[in-house]
């Protein structure tokens, strides 16, 4: 996963912490508080780490699928997927099911 070379409105806020940005990227209104900027930086770091973990999970799932298929099995193990969905639901509540389904979808069919 690589970062885009194009600046985003969030990048502009970070570069100019005394202004907030309108949807068109123009600065408006009051300054963005330092706590918001540091919080956004932390969120950006967490998102980068989550994306790296998702990428690692996708590669691991592809290796498992290849092994399963090479040994005459199916590409998917629905019993295992049900266990994963239950784990996410237990940890995150009902939205965990959506998160689990998205993760599983990303990890299917990459072989």
N, C-alpha and C positions, 0 to 999 in steps of 0.2 A: 504494500500500500504506500503510495507516494502522495505527498501534499501537492496541491495545485499551485502552479506558479502565478496564478492570477490572484490579485488582492481582493478580499471580500470586505463588506462593510464592517465586520468584526475586526479585521486587521486594521482598518482605518481608525476605529475607536481605540484600539490598543496603541497605535502610533500617536494618536492625539487624544490623550486621556481627559482633556478639558472639555470635550464636546461629545454629544450624542449624535447619532446619524438618523436621518429620515430614510425611508425606503429607497430613495434615489441616491443615497450616499452623501448627501449634503449635510453639513453639521447644522444642528438646530437645538434650541432649548438650553437646558442647564447642563453643567459638566457631569460626566459620569463619575460617581464616587469611586475612590481607590479600592474599596472593599468589593465593589461590583467587578472592577477590572481584574483584581486578583482572583476572585471567584470564577470569572470566565476563563482565566488562564488555567486554573485547576480543572475546570470542566473540559477544556480543550485537551489537557494532558490525559485525563481519565478516558476521554473518547478515543484518543490515539492508542492508549493501552488496550481498550476494549476491542478496537478494530484489529489490532495486532493479534489479540487472542482469538478473535473470530477467524482471522486468516489462518492461524495455526490449527484451529479446530477443523477448518475446511480441509486443510492438507492431511491431517490425521484421519479424518473420515474417508477421504479418497483412498488412502493407503489401506484402511480396513476393508472398504468396499472391494478393492482390487484383490485382496487376499481372500475374501469370502467368495467372490466370483471364481477365482482361480481354483478354489477347492470345491466348486460345483454348487455353491450356495447362491442365494438371491442377493441382489444388490442392496435391498433394504431388509432390516430386521424390525418389523412392526412392534413386536413385544418390547424390544429395547427402546424404541421411540416412545412407546407408552410410558415406560419407566422414567424416561427423561422428562416428558411432559409433566408427569406427576411430581417430580423433584422440583421443577420450576414453579409449579402451582403451589406447592407446599412452602417454598421460600418467598414467593412474591405475591401470592394470592391469585385471584382470577386473571389479572394482567400477565401473570407468569406463563399462562397457557399461550397467549399471543406471542410472547417473547420466545418461548420454546419452539413454537411452530415456525417462526421466522428463522431461528437458528437452524432448525432441522431442514427447512427448505433450502437455505444457503448451502448446506452440506450434502445435499442429494445430487446425484447425477453428474458428479464431477469426474467420474472415471472415464 
